[in-house]
Every structure is written in C-alpha cells, then in structure tokens.
Amino acid sequence: MSQPDILWWQKYGTLAQMAACEEAIVAAFASRPEWQASCNYDLKPHLPFLCEKNGVEPAYLATYSNNTQQWVKASMKTASVTPPDCKLGKT
C-alpha cells in the first residue's frame, strides 16, 4: 500500500469501521454504558473532519444509519464542533 493510501485509510477507513462498530456495540451492549463511552472517545478526534465534510458534502453523513447520524451530530454539539471553523471546543 502506498503512503497516500495508508494515510487515507488511517483518516477515513478507521472512521467507517468505527461507525459500523458503534452501531453493533450499541445494539449488543445497550445496557453497558462503558461501551458507548468508548465509542464516544474514539469518535471525538474525527468530529472536525465530519463537520467539514458535512458542510461541503451533506450527503456524506447520510451514508451512515440514522442512529449514527444522530450520534455524530450530538457528539459535535457536545464537543462544540461547529462550522465554519469545525474545531474541537473545550468540553
């Protein structure tokens, strides 16, 4: 795998895997809040990218399930990640 391919996978591939994993974890372990906390922790560094992407290509977020879309939007709000700068705020 070339260096650009590796960088793309690190940034975007892991995000897609994480979203799929989050859906499975929440469904399987709904009564275990530590699993949701783990997903929230893993999502946080991706929020600026998702904010920017949603601003220029709103259809991107629509490729995820409704539950994941709601989770991402709620996480952005909690972390104060808002356009146009899309930077992590203090939480």
N, C-alpha and C positions, 0 to 999 in steps of 0.2 A: 504494500500500500504506500502510495507516495505521501510526502509530508502534507500537501494541501488536503488530501483525502483523510488523513489521520486527524488533522485539525478540524475538518468539517464534522467528522464522526464524533469527536470529543465535544463539540459545541451543540450539534443538532441531534445526532444519533442517540446520545445518552438522554436527551430530553424526551424523545419519543418513547424510549424504553421506560423511563421513569413514569411518564403519564400512563402507559399501559399497566405498569406495575402498581401504580397508585389505585387505579380502578379495581384491580384484582385484590389488593390488600384491603381496601375499604369494604369491598363486598364480603371478603372472607373473615375479616377481623373487626367488624363494626363495633364490637363491644370492647376492643382493646385500643384505647386512645394513644398508646405509645407508638403504634404503627402509623397512625395519621400524623403524629408529631414528627416521626422520622421522614415521612413524605414531605411535610411542610419544610423541614430543614433542607432536604435535597432540592426542593423547588426554588428556594429563595434566590440563589445566585443566577437562576435563569430568568427571573422576573424582568430585569431590564431588557433583555432580548425579546421576550414575549410582548412587552409593552411597545417597543419599537416596531416589531413585526405587525402587531395588531393595528398600529397607526397607519402603516403603508399598505398592508395587505390583510384586511379584516377576515377574509375567507380562510386564512391560515388557522386561526383558532377554531374555526368551525369544523376543522378536520378531526377534532377531538370530541368525545362524548359530551353531552350536556352537563353531566356531573363534573367532568374535568374542566370544562369551560367555566363553570361557576366557581370551582375551587381556585383556578388560576386568577379569575377576576377578584375574588375575595382576598386572595393572598396578596395581589397587587395593592388593594386598598389597605390592608393591614400593614404592609411594608411601605406605604406611602410612595409607591412607584406610579407616577402619573406622567402623561405627556405634557409638554413636548420633551422634557429632558430625560424622562424614564430612568431616573437614578434611584437607587435604594435610599429610602429615608431612614431616619432613626426610629427603631421600634423597641 
